[in-house]
């Protein structure tokens, strides 16, 4: 998929995109909403892919683009860190990190079997593997891409992983929640949010998460999505499917199987 002329024209019309420049010897770059970003063909095509979300879910398109741009702005503000991060991997990971949110009928990114983070990670890896430039991505890069997407909602999980997976998740975090991060100068928050509005982000997110609980409730059990089902979906219940339920059932079975084996709990803990 090529970077469509229509998308380029639309962004140029808003003043969001500047002409190509080259600030690093190994990577072509461009400027979007005042933020310098990598501009390789695979990044252009990832941007074109998510442009398909604009009609039905404009909040999703704006969210993934802001994630990329805010992350890039933070990296641009720290030259040492920027040199350590695979900027192409970062761009593709940020742009494709929520493919599983796609609510279009027959979406290729919804397995209806796995939670959206996994579907998004698989979709991103498949995108790279099927791209003409995917030959430049070895298994290590693909694993970093998958991890940075699949682990995005498990707080702290990527803090001790590689810098590339961590910075995909870190960039997503610039969106959730406010206040603004001190790692990003205010001018870039203003320009990014001015070109890619966040005015319906939370309402769109709420609607999407509720839809998961309606359409594929099993994928929401034991995840942070369960409260959306409990609060918005009539008849939704993860009871019986929770890890808590497994442990409680195991206790009952264990006591019946070993009635003569006593268990001595540790002393009670005091709350902090």
C-alpha positions as CSV (number, residue, x, y, z in Angstrom):
1,X,0.0,0.0,0.0
2,X,1.4,3.3,-1.0
3,X,1.1,6.6,0.9
4,X,-2.1,7.8,-0.8
5,X,-2.1,11.1,-2.6
6,X,-5.4,12.0,-1.0
7,X,-4.0,11.6,2.5
8,X,-0.9,13.7,1.7
9,X,-3.1,16.4,0.2
10,X,-5.5,16.4,3.1
11,X,-2.6,16.8,5.6
12,X,-0.9,19.5,3.5
13,X,-4.2,21.4,3.3
14,X,-4.4,21.6,7.1
15,X,-0.8,22.7,7.3
16,X,0.0,19.5,9.3
17,X,2.8,18.2,7.0
18,X,5.9,20.0,5.8
19,X,8.1,19.0,2.9
20,X,10.5,16.1,3.4
21,X,13.8,16.9,5.2
22,X,16.6,14.7,6.4
23,X,18.0,15.2,9.8
24,X,19.7,11.8,10.3
25,X,21.9,10.1,7.7
26,X,20.0,6.8,7.9
27,X,16.4,8.0,7.9
28,X,14.3,10.3,5.8
29,X,12.0,12.6,7.9
30,X,9.1,14.9,7.5
31,X,7.3,17.3,9.9
32,X,3.7,16.7,10.9
33,X,2.0,19.2,13.2
34,X,5.3,20.7,14.0
35,X,6.9,17.4,15.1
36,X,9.8,15.9,13.1
37,X,9.1,12.3,12.4
38,X,10.6,9.4,10.5
39,X,9.2,9.1,6.9
40,X,10.2,5.7,5.5
41,X,7.9,3.9,3.1
42,X,6.7,1.4,5.8
43,X,5.8,4.3,8.1
44,X,3.9,6.1,5.3
45,X,2.0,3.0,4.6
46,X,1.2,2.4,8.3
47,X,-0.2,5.9,8.4
48,X,-2.2,5.3,5.3
49,X,-3.6,2.1,6.9
50,X,-5.0,3.8,10.0
51,X,-6.4,6.6,7.8
52,X,-9.1,4.0,7.0
53,X,-10.4,4.5,10.6
54,X,-11.3,8.1,10.0
55,X,-14.9,7.6,8.6
56,X,-16.3,5.4,11.4
57,X,-13.9,6.1,14.3
58,X,-12.2,9.4,13.8
59,X,-11.2,9.4,17.5
60,X,-9.2,6.2,16.9
61,X,-7.3,7.7,14.0
62,X,-6.5,10.9,15.9
63,X,-5.5,8.8,19.0
64,X,-2.9,6.7,17.2
65,X,-1.5,9.6,15.3
66,X,-1.2,11.7,18.5
67,X,0.4,8.8,20.2
68,X,3.1,8.7,17.5
69,X,3.6,12.4,17.4
70,X,3.7,13.0,21.1
71,X,6.2,10.1,21.5
72,X,8.3,11.5,18.7
73,X,8.2,15.0,20.3
74,X,9.5,13.5,23.6
75,X,12.3,11.7,21.8
76,X,13.2,14.8,19.8
77,X,13.6,16.5,23.2
78,X,16.2,14.0,24.3
79,X,18.9,13.5,21.7
80,X,20.7,10.8,23.7
81,X,17.5,8.7,24.1
82,X,16.5,9.4,20.5
83,X,19.7,7.7,19.3
84,X,18.9,4.6,21.3
85,X,15.3,4.1,19.9
86,X,14.5,2.4,16.6
87,X,12.4,5.3,15.3
88,X,10.9,3.3,12.5
89,X,9.8,0.6,14.8
90,X,8.4,3.2,17.2
91,X,6.4,4.9,14.5
92,X,4.9,1.6,13.2
93,X,4.2,0.4,16.7
94,X,2.5,3.7,17.8
95,X,0.4,4.0,14.6
96,X,-0.8,0.3,14.7
97,X,-1.1,-0.2,18.5
98,X,-4.9,-0.2,18.5
99,X,-5.7,-2.1,15.3
100,X,-7.9,-4.3,17.4
101,X,-10.2,-1.4,18.1
102,X,-11.4,-1.5,14.5
103,X,-15.2,-1.7,14.5
104,X,-15.8,-2.0,10.8
105,X,-17.7,-5.1,9.8
106,X,-15.5,-8.1,9.1
107,X,-12.4,-6.3,10.4
108,X,-9.3,-8.4,9.7
109,X,-7.9,-7.2,13.1
110,X,-10.6,-8.8,15.3
111,X,-10.1,-12.5,16.0
112,X,-13.1,-12.5,18.4
113,X,-10.9,-14.9,20.4
114,X,-8.2,-12.8,22.0
115,X,-8.1,-9.4,23.8
116,X,-7.6,-6.4,21.6
117,X,-4.0,-5.9,22.6
118,X,-3.1,-9.3,21.2
119,X,-5.1,-8.8,18.1
120,X,-3.4,-5.4,17.6
121,X,0.1,-6.9,18.1
122,X,-0.6,-9.7,15.6
123,X,-2.1,-7.3,13.1
124,X,1.0,-5.1,13.3
125,X,3.4,-7.9,12.9
126,X,1.4,-9.3,9.9
127,X,1.4,-5.8,8.4
128,X,5.2,-5.7,8.6
129,X,5.7,-9.3,7.3
130,X,3.5,-8.6,4.3
131,X,5.1,-5.3,3.5
132,X,7.8,-5.0,0.7
133,X,10.2,-3.6,3.3
134,X,9.4,-6.3,5.8
135,X,12.6,-8.1,4.7
136,X,14.4,-5.5,6.8
137,X,12.7,-6.6,10.0
138,X,14.3,-9.5,11.7
139,X,12.6,-11.6,14.4
140,X,14.0,-9.4,17.2
141,X,12.4,-6.2,15.7
142,X,9.1,-8.1,15.2
143,X,9.2,-9.3,18.8
144,X,9.8,-5.8,20.1
145,X,6.9,-4.5,18.0
146,X,4.6,-7.2,19.3
147,X,5.6,-6.7,22.9
148,X,5.2,-3.0,22.8
149,X,1.6,-3.4,21.6
150,X,0.4,-6.5,23.3
151,X,1.7,-5.4,26.7
152,X,0.4,-1.8,26.5
153,X,-2.3,-2.0,29.2
154,X,-0.4,-3.9,31.8
155,X,1.1,-1.1,33.8
156,X,4.8,-1.5,34.4
157,X,5.3,-4.6,32.3
158,X,7.6,-3.0,29.8
159,X,9.5,-0.8,32.2
160,X,12.3,-3.4,32.4
161,X,12.1,-4.6,28.8
162,X,14.0,-3.2,25.8
163,X,13.8,0.5,25.1
164,X,11.8,0.1,21.9
165,X,8.9,-1.8,23.4
166,X,9.0,0.5,26.4
167,X,8.7,3.6,24.3
168,X,5.7,2.4,22.3
169,X,3.9,2.0,25.7
170,X,5.4,5.2,27.0
171,X,4.1,7.1,24.0
172,X,0.6,5.6,24.5
173,X,0.8,6.8,28.1
174,X,1.2,10.4,26.9
175,X,-2.5,10.2,25.9
176,X,-3.8,8.5,29.1
177,X,-4.2,10.3,31.4
178,X,-3.6,14.0,31.6
179,X,-1.8,16.2,32.9
180,X,0.7,16.9,30.2
181,X,4.1,15.2,30.5
182,X,7.1,17.4,31.3
183,X,9.0,15.4,28.7
184,X,7.2,17.2,25.9
185,X,7.3,21.0,25.4
186,X,3.9,22.5,25.5
187,X,4.2,23.9,22.0
188,X,4.1,20.3,20.7
189,X,1.1,19.3,22.7
190,X,-0.7,22.4,21.4
191,X,0.3,21.8,17.7
192,X,-0.5,18.0,17.9
193,X,-3.8,18.4,19.6
194,X,-4.7,21.3,17.4
195,X,-4.2,19.2,14.2
196,X,-5.5,15.9,15.6
197,X,-8.2,16.7,18.1
198,X,-8.7,14.8,21.3
199,X,-12.2,16.2,21.8
200,X,-13.9,12.8,21.6
201,X,-11.1,10.5,22.8
202,X,-12.7,9.4,26.1
203,X,-16.2,9.0,24.7
204,X,-15.0,7.0,21.8
205,X,-12.8,4.8,24.0
206,X,-15.8,4.2,26.3
207,X,-18.0,3.2,23.4
208,X,-15.3,0.9,21.9
209,X,-14.6,-0.9,25.2
210,X,-18.3,-1.4,25.8
211,X,-18.7,-2.9,22.4
212,X,-16.0,-5.5,23.2
213,X,-18.0,-6.5,26.2
214,X,-21.1,-6.9,24.0
215,X,-19.6,-8.7,21.0
216,X,-16.8,-10.7,22.6
217,X,-17.4,-10.8,26.3
218,X,-15.0,-13.8,26.8
219,X,-12.1,-11.6,25.6
220,X,-12.8,-9.1,28.4
221,X,-12.9,-11.4,31.4
222,X,-10.0,-11.0,33.8
223,X,-9.0,-7.7,32.1
224,X,-9.5,-4.0,32.8
225,X,-12.4,-4.1,30.3
226,X,-14.7,-6.1,32.6
227,X,-16.0,-3.0,34.4
228,X,-17.3,-1.7,31.1
229,X,-19.4,-4.8,30.7
230,X,-20.5,-4.7,34.3
231,X,-21.7,-1.1,34.1
232,X,-23.0,-0.8,30.5
233,X,-24.0,-4.3,29.3
234,X,-27.2,-5.9,30.6
235,X,-26.6,-9.5,31.8
236,X,-22.8,-9.2,31.5
237,X,-20.9,-11.2,34.2
238,X,-17.4,-12.6,34.4
239,X,-18.2,-14.5,37.5
240,X,-17.0,-18.1,37.1
241,X,-14.4,-17.0,34.5
242,X,-12.2,-15.0,36.9
243,X,-8.9,-16.1,38.3
244,X,-10.5,-15.4,41.7
245,X,-13.2,-18.0,40.9
246,X,-10.5,-20.6,39.9
247,X,-8.7,-20.1,43.2
248,X,-11.8,-20.3,45.3
249,X,-13.0,-23.4,43.6
250,X,-9.5,-24.9,44.0
251,X,-9.6,-24.2,47.8
252,X,-12.9,-26.1,48.1
253,X,-11.5,-29.0,46.1
254,X,-8.2,-29.0,48.0
255,X,-9.9,-29.1,51.4
256,X,-12.1,-32.0,50.3
257,X,-9.1,-33.9,48.9
258,X,-6.8,-33.2,51.9
259,X,-9.1,-32.8,54.9
260,X,-6.4,-33.8,57.4
261,X,-3.8,-31.3,56.1
262,X,-3.8,-28.0,58.0
263,X,-2.9,-24.7,56.6
264,X,-1.5,-21.9,58.8
265,X,-1.9,-18.5,57.2
266,X,0.8,-15.9,57.6
267,X,0.2,-13.2,60.2
268,X,-2.3,-10.5,59.1
269,X,-0.8,-7.6,57.3
270,X,-1.4,-4.0,58.3
271,X,-2.7,-1.6,55.6
272,X,-0.3,1.1,54.6
